[in-house]
Amino acid sequence: MFDNLSEKLGGILDRLTGRGALSEADVDAAMREIRRALLEADVALEVVRSFTERVREQAVGATVVKSVKPGQMVVKIVHDELVATLGSDVQALDLNTVPPVPIMMVGLQGSGKTTTTAKLARRLTERDKRKVLMASLDVYRPAAMEQLAVLGRDLGIDTLPIVAGQQPAQIARRAIEAAKLGGYDVVMLDTAGRTTLDEAMMTEAAEIKAVANPHEVLLVADSLTGQDAVNLARAFDTRVGLTGIALTRIDGDGRGGAALSMRAVTGKPIKLMGTGEKTDALEDFHPSRIAGRILGMGDVVSLVEKAAATLDAEKAAAVAEKMRKGKFDLVDMRDQLLQMSKMGGIGGLMGLMPGIAKMKNQIAAAGIDDKILNRQIAIIDSMTREERKNPDILKASRKKRIAAGCGLKVEDVNKLLKMHRNMADMMKAVGRGKGGPMAGLAKAMGFGGGLPSAEEIKAMQEKVQGGELPELPKELPSSLRGGLPNIPGLTGMSGKPTLPGLGGFPFGKKK
Amino acid sequence: MNDTSETKKPSWWRRLSDGLKRTSSSIGTALAEFVSKRKLDRAMLEEIEDVLLRADLGTDVSARIAAAVGEGRYDKMISASDVKAIVAAEVEKVLAPVAQPLVIDTAHKPFVILMVGVNGSGKTTTIGKLAARLSGEGRKVMMAAGDTFRAAAIEQLKVWGDRTGTPVVAGAQGSDAASLAFNALSQAKAEGRDVLLIDTAGRLQNRAELMSELEKVVRVIRKVDASAPHAVLLVLDATVGQNALSQVEAFSRTAGVTGLVMTKLDGTARGGILVALAEKHKIPVHFIGVGEGVEDLSPFTAADFAKAIAGTDNAS
């Protein structure tokens, strides 16, 4: 969701980079652009004001050190300020009290309270091994209580039996009682959606809070919210008292200004973010990573983690070994494609890569989606074992047969083969430790070229989390801007191959 | 305010203005705070622009309207009510062309209305209200529970069906939304219904796979009636910010949006994004939702909305 903001800031900061000295006029121009970009990203006006003011003070002031490029300095200041505004650390949910721990969810209508309740309950059950009871206090919206009951049934999480005619506060009391008797660790109270102007409803929320004495009160808010974000966050915080914020629909293409706004006006941490429709799409909110993403540096740490969690370590090691030797056949490529789709497909990976955020829209516009991955896998599946090992034997008649087998055209087969050749070449290069953007990245992070080792990746994570700003390899973003790189799934797009098959990510070597 | 005396004001006007009053009063007060008896200068124009920005009008429209306020009035003494009137006039100018009622063409039987939007924007509730309104006009309405994804969305629509005495065609949760739409339209046709309202699951507009699912719904509907859907309404939440622009573009591309409905204007959210949308996309705005009751769906009128945004109706 932060892509657009990173695009904007990226553009502004590009202009600053490379200039000799940072004059007041430069700073003024940058601040105007940053103000506009933040406003277009739906950051609330008052937050924009204080943000740009803080950045300006630091940018014009003595903090600009001589030895550093002015552009880099501004990047760092904006980055630090974004981190400072978003909160510098991950704030986990606090469950440290006598069970059952009550968690209360509040928010406007349609912000995603019930879905988030279910997601959180699932995570607490599966990951944290807690026994969770969910209760819907929404007696207003038709079928709201059924919605939670259905979700509970699907997830195998208990919900408080529905008793018709009870008031929300009564239900809350009953839920706490039931949780005590049933030996539950956590009891989640999903309240009705309410506008902050509705006096009766806000009083009701306060009443529920008084009855349940929740350990966590989470405001569930839509990341697509506009300027109203400040009003609603402030109102809920003053009337009900929040302990944290859960941002939903972060997988949308909103610019995410609401995150900045709400954090800034309430000072309450954003603890969770909803990243998809399914009940496992809930993640911790990492402010420093998000700030990096806003700046277009890409969420490298998330990518590393995701890769580590999804990749089959042994297979990846085998591939890395082959790469080193310069052998890379279609069987390997098929594995790469499969792992790519496991990691969330092209779109999922793109969002995390430095500099690629800008391309995401181009790719979407070109109609490239994850179906292409499946098609490419189908092409390989239509080959014989011999052909996969030795693609050189593929002549016209074999290609025809393969095309017929997978229901595609001979030119698709050719494209795949060309892509494979490019990938194999690139991998040889990376394997030898020369060039390759990831090698460059590693170098920029302060390591030697070649594939980063597990230890190096770990060190890299620490650096990134510590807020240190490595200078990203120049050739990476620029070559990406020049044209779409040859990524598996993007065959047929021109431009020299810059990314040696995301799937063949050197991180595979970890573990 | 003097609008209540104007012509005949149906009861929805009270609800609309009640809903918008907070919007308008906050903007109105903000304007009043700084423009009473002052010279119009650059700082004042910037403040006016900020007020509009805070209402989600967006940077371009806010700058343009602020400029229009300044035109020919620079360095002159100006009062709060003048500024409000000018702002209202400028906003109305933008909104007037898009304030169009939803016209049910009786040549189509049934007239098929497809509701689309992101999750939680209020599609199902709006369908319920719309069903009440249309059957109140004496039309034979049918609803199709096309949100087969969200838990209990079907039950939610069935409750609306009971409330409004409208039959609901529903399948099982998780079933194919397109085939449900097909069945519903076939049934509505066979029963000679006047209007068929089809609900869809909420979806984020950047999710390609979900958007192609919506495309399929439209495609399959056309197998029964090549001219359908006759209206595609995009439901927008008043709290939404600049992302609404992207929503309008994406849903128009996929489903051919013919009109907008803005919900939840009874909160603090100002819905000013409608002005930006009107300027950029010129898509008609049919209704606004100002509450949770069956009757809380009002036709959209440019002048009222503009006055409410500028705060003129509580200035005097």
Chai-1 contact restraints between the chains, C-beta under 6 A:
chainA,res_idxA,chainB,res_idxB,connection_type,confidence,min_distance_angstrom,max_distance_angstrom,comment,restraint_id
A,R36,B,T59,contact,1.0,0.0,6.0,A-B,restraint_1
A,L39,B,L53,contact,1.0,0.0,6.0,A-B,restraint_2
A,L39,B,T59,contact,1.0,0.0,6.0,A-B,restraint_3
A,E40,B,T59,contact,1.0,0.0,6.0,A-B,restraint_4
A,E40,B,Q242,contact,1.0,0.0,6.0,A-B,restraint_5
A,D42,B,G241,contact,1.0,0.0,6.0,A-B,restraint_6
A,D42,B,Q242,contact,1.0,0.0,6.0,A-B,restraint_7
A,L45,B,D50,contact,1.0,0.0,6.0,A-B,restraint_8
A,L45,B,L53,contact,1.0,0.0,6.0,A-B,restraint_9
A,L45,B,R54,contact,1.0,0.0,6.0,A-B,restraint_10
A,G110,B,G120,contact,1.0,0.0,6.0,A-B,restraint_11
A,G110,B,G122,contact,1.0,0.0,6.0,A-B,restraint_12
A,G112,B,G120,contact,1.0,0.0,6.0,A-B,restraint_13
A,P142,B,Q156,contact,1.0,0.0,6.0,A-B,restraint_14
A,P142,B,V159,contact,1.0,0.0,6.0,A-B,restraint_15
A,A143,B,A152,contact,1.0,0.0,6.0,A-B,restraint_16
A,A143,B,E155,contact,1.0,0.0,6.0,A-B,restraint_17
A,A143,B,Q156,contact,1.0,0.0,6.0,A-B,restraint_18
A,A143,B,V159,contact,1.0,0.0,6.0,A-B,restraint_19
A,E146,B,A152,contact,1.0,0.0,6.0,A-B,restraint_20
A,E146,B,E155,contact,1.0,0.0,6.0,A-B,restraint_21
A,Q147,B,A151,contact,1.0,0.0,6.0,A-B,restraint_22
A,Q147,B,A152,contact,1.0,0.0,6.0,A-B,restraint_23
A,V150,B,A151,contact,1.0,0.0,6.0,A-B,restraint_24
A,V150,B,A152,contact,1.0,0.0,6.0,A-B,restraint_25
A,L151,B,A151,contact,1.0,0.0,6.0,A-B,restraint_26
A,T195,B,D266,contact,1.0,0.0,6.0,A-B,restraint_27
A,T195,B,G267,contact,1.0,0.0,6.0,A-B,restraint_28
A,T196,B,T268,contact,1.0,0.0,6.0,A-B,restraint_29
A,L197,B,R22,contact,1.0,0.0,6.0,A-B,restraint_30
A,L197,B,G267,contact,1.0,0.0,6.0,A-B,restraint_31
A,L197,B,T268,contact,1.0,0.0,6.0,A-B,restraint_32
A,L224,B,V240,contact,1.0,0.0,6.0,A-B,restraint_33
A,L224,B,N243,contact,1.0,0.0,6.0,A-B,restraint_34
A,T225,B,T239,contact,1.0,0.0,6.0,A-B,restraint_35
A,G226,B,D56,contact,1.0,0.0,6.0,A-B,restraint_36
A,G226,B,V240,contact,1.0,0.0,6.0,A-B,restraint_37
A,G226,B,G241,contact,1.0,0.0,6.0,A-B,restraint_38
A,Q227,B,R54,contact,1.0,0.0,6.0,A-B,restraint_39
A,Q227,B,D56,contact,1.0,0.0,6.0,A-B,restraint_40
A,D228,B,T239,contact,1.0,0.0,6.0,A-B,restraint_41
A,D228,B,T268,contact,1.0,0.0,6.0,A-B,restraint_42
A,D228,B,A269,contact,1.0,0.0,6.0,A-B,restraint_43
A,N231,B,T268,contact,1.0,0.0,6.0,A-B,restraint_44
A,G252,B,L204,contact,1.0,0.0,6.0,A-B,restraint_45
A,D253,B,N206,contact,1.0,0.0,6.0,A-B,restraint_46
A,D253,B,S246,contact,1.0,0.0,6.0,A-B,restraint_47
A,G254,B,N243,contact,1.0,0.0,6.0,A-B,restraint_48
A,D369,B,A208,contact,1.0,0.0,6.0,A-B,restraint_49
